[in-house]
Amino acid sequence: MAKWEESEIFVSVVKHGGFSAAAEKMGVSKSHVSRQISQLENRLGAQLLQRTTRKVTTTEVGQAYFLRAKELVEGLEDAEKAVMDLQATPRGNLKMTVAGGFGEDFVAPAAAEFMSQNPELNIDIDFTNRTVDLIAEGYDLAIRAGVLSDSTLIARRIVSRSLCICASPDYLARKGKPESIQGLSRHNCLLGTLPTWRFRSSSGHSEQRLEGRWRSNNGRALLSAARQGLGLVQLPEFYVRRDLAEGTLVEVLKEFQPTDTGVWAVYPSNRHLSAKVRLFVEFLVNYCREHNA
């Protein structure tokens, strides 16, 4: 580091024509500049500058050193500028993993709009239900729903998520409405990836293992089965919003609706977070708010 500072100060002295101008430009004292130049000349065993009361000029050796050192200093300045530009403008490749209807209805259209506004950006969206190792598999970002497990990853809530239990009027006419969580054991429950549903309880939140004749890792497949009167389903509110409004599905056990779930943007670290991730997450939050996610 000392060697680099000596060279950087030497280049500044030559470029700005003197010790005082270099000191002012770099925000250091004139004595510090003089000391660094002396140390550099002593280390190299050569006189680099000719000093008079009126001006400072390079010796022949000093001019040769200046030309090489100037390239290095300017190269570092360019590298730092490139990093700062990347922090300010989304560019390069943004690789994210998403799953389910939220990804289809909100993340994908938001990403398309974001990319149209940032022509230097490429986007790669991987739809999968499996747990992805963001760092090992080279992902910048994951959009995950539900309750997050403890992790070293950084998470930001995109939207809150309500889980609704509902069924078709036909199914409820045939089987009756459940009045308690325990009463679900007498119903056909349409199950997703997990064999459990989540509930709000007097102790906070709980999970109940259930049984059913229909299972799918796709929310729209579960929704189709519920519309056909095959059983009860627990789905995020955005899946069933229209059906509830139109009466094709009826919500039950609303008092047990969990309150601790959400949709999250998850990424490896918020230290030196790249512009492409930081700005897309902000864009997605606003997009979801504007589109009533």
N, C-alpha and C positions, 0 to 999 in steps of 0.2 A: 504493500500500500504506500509506503514512503517513497519508493522509486516512482510509482505512478504519479503521486502528487508533485514530485520534483519536475517530471516531464510535462505534466499538465500546466504547471506554472510557467515553465520555460516557454512553452508554445504561446501562452497568453502574453508574456512579456514581448516576444517578437511580433505577434500579431497586432498588439496595441501600442507598440513603439516605446515602451518604458515600464519601469517598476511601479510608478504611481498609478498609471492607467490600468495595469494588470491587477494591482491590489484592489482598486475600486471596483473593477469588473467582477472579481472573484469574491469580494466581500471579506478580504483579509487585510492585515496591516502591511505597509511597505516593508517593514523590517522582516516580516515573515517571508515575503517574496524574496528579498535579498538573501536571507539565510538558506532558503531552499535552492536557489541558484548556485550558491557557493558549495552546498553539499553535493549537488549534481556534478559540478565541475571537478570537485575533489574526487568523487567516486569514479568519474570517467578518466581522470588524469589529463584533462584538456580544457583549454580556455574556450568557452562557447560564445561569449559576448565581449564586445569592446564597449567600455563605459566612458563617456565623457560627461561634462556638466550639462551638455546640451542635448545629447541623444544616446541611445543604445543601439548598436548594430551587431550583427552576427559576424563571427570569424568564419573562415572557410569551413572549418570543422563544424562550427556551430550551425552554419547554413545547411550542411548535409544532415546533421542530426535533426534540425528543425523540420526538414521535408519528410523524414520518416516518422518522427514523433507526431507531427501534425496529422498524418493519415490515421494513426492509431487513436488519437484523441477524438478526431471527427468521426471515426468509425464507432467509438463508444457512444458518442452523442447521438449518432443515427440509430444505434441499437436501443438506447433509452427512449428516444422519440417514438420508435416503432412500438415499443411496449406500451407507452402512454397512449398512443393512437389506438392500439388494440383494446385498451381499457375504456376508451371513449366511444368507439364505433364497433358495432357488431360485424364481424367478418370471420371468414374461415368456415369450419364445419361445426355445427351444433348437433350432437347426437344424443337423443333422449329415448327413454323407454316409458311406455304408457300402457294402459290396459282398459278394456271395457268401454261402455257407452260414454262415459265422461270424456275419454280420450277421443272418441269419434265425434261427439257433438260439440266439444268445446276446445280441447287441446289442438286437434288437427286444423280446424278453421282458424284458430288464433295464430298458429304457427305459419299457416299459409299467408295470412294478412301481414304478419310480422316480417316474413321473408320478402314480400312484395315491397315493403318499405325499406328494406336493407339489401340492396342488390349484390353486395359483396359477401353475403352469407349463404351457406348451403345447409340444409336441414335434413337429418336422417331420423325418422320416427319408427321405432320398433314396437309393435304391439305384441305383448306377451304377458301371461299371468304368472310366469315363474319369477322367483326372486333373483334379481340381477346383481352381480358384484360390480358396482359402478367403476371402481378403480381398475380392477383386473381386466374388465372387458371394455374399457375405454369409453364409457358413457360420461357425458357432461352433466346429465340431469335425469332424474326419474320423477314421474308424477304418480304418486301412490295414494290410495284411498284407505280409510279405516283408522285403526289405532296403531300408531307406530311403535315398534319395539325399541328398546334402548339401543343406541348406536352412536358411533363416533361421527356419523354423517350429520350435516346441517339440514334442518327442515324448516320450511316456511309454509304456513297454512294458506292455501289458495282460496278455499271456500269452506264453510261449515257444511256438514253432510248429515241430513236427517235420514234415518232408516225407517221405512214404513212397512208394516205388516198388513197385507190386504188380500182380497180374494174377489172373485166375481159374485154378483148377486145370486146367480144360479147355484154356485157351490154353497154359499151361506144358507140359501133356502133349503138345500138338501141336508147339510151337515150341521147347521147352526153356527152361531158366533161363539168363539172361545171367550170365556170371561176371565181367564187367568193364564199365566204362563204354563202352569201344570196342565191346563186343559188342552194345550197344543198336542199332547200325546195321543189324543183321540182324533187328530186330523192328519190328512196327508200334507206334509210340508215339502214344498219344492225347494230343493237344496242346491246351493252353489258350490264353490270350491271347498269350503269348510263344512263340516257336519254340524256346526253350531250356529245359533243366532245370538245376537247380543241384545241385552235389555238393560233398562234403568231399574234399579232396585233400591230398597231402603238402605242398603249398605254401600250404595254407589252404583256399580255396574256389575252385571253377571253374564255368564254365557250358559246356554242350555243346549245340550245335545239332542237332536231331533231325528226323526225317521221319515222317509218319504219314498215314493215310487218314481220320482222324477229328479234327476240330478244333471246339472250343467255348469260349466265354468264360464258361461256367457249370460250376461244379464238380460239380453233381448230374448234369448231362448226361454229363460225363466218367466219373463213377462208374457210371452206367447202362451205358455202352458197355463198361467194364471187366468188369462183372458178366456181360455177354453174351458175353465171351470174344473181344472184338475186338482187344485188345492190352494193352500195358503202360501204366500211368498213374502220374503223380507227383502226389499230392494231400496236403494237410495231414492229419495223423493223425486229427483229429476227424471227417473225412469217412468214413474207412475203418475206424474203431475196431471197430464192430460186425461188419463183414464179416470182418475179420481174426480176431476172436474166434470167429465161427461157421464159419470156414473157407471162405466163399464167395469170398474173395480171399486170396492168399498174398503176403507181402512178400519182395522180393528186393533184393540189393545194399544190405543194411542198413548195412554198414560204410562206405558212401559217403554216408550220410544227413547233410545239412548241419546245422550247429549255430548258424548266425548269423542265422536268420530269427525273426520274431516277429509278433505283432499289436500295433499301436501306436495310441494316441490322439494325434492331431496337432492342434495349435491354434496360432493366430498368435503368441501371446505369453503368458508366464507372469507378466508384470507387471500387477498389479491384476486377476488372473484372476477372472472373475465366479463367483459362488457356483454358478450353474446348471451351468457347465462343470466347475469344480473338484470339486463334490460328485458330479456324475454319473460322472466318471471314477473317483473313489474307489469309488462304488457298483458300477460295472462291473467293476473289479478284484476286488472281494469276491464279486460274483455269479459271475464266471467261476471263481474258486477254489472256491466252494461247489458249483458244477455240473460240476466236472472238465473245464473247457474245454481 
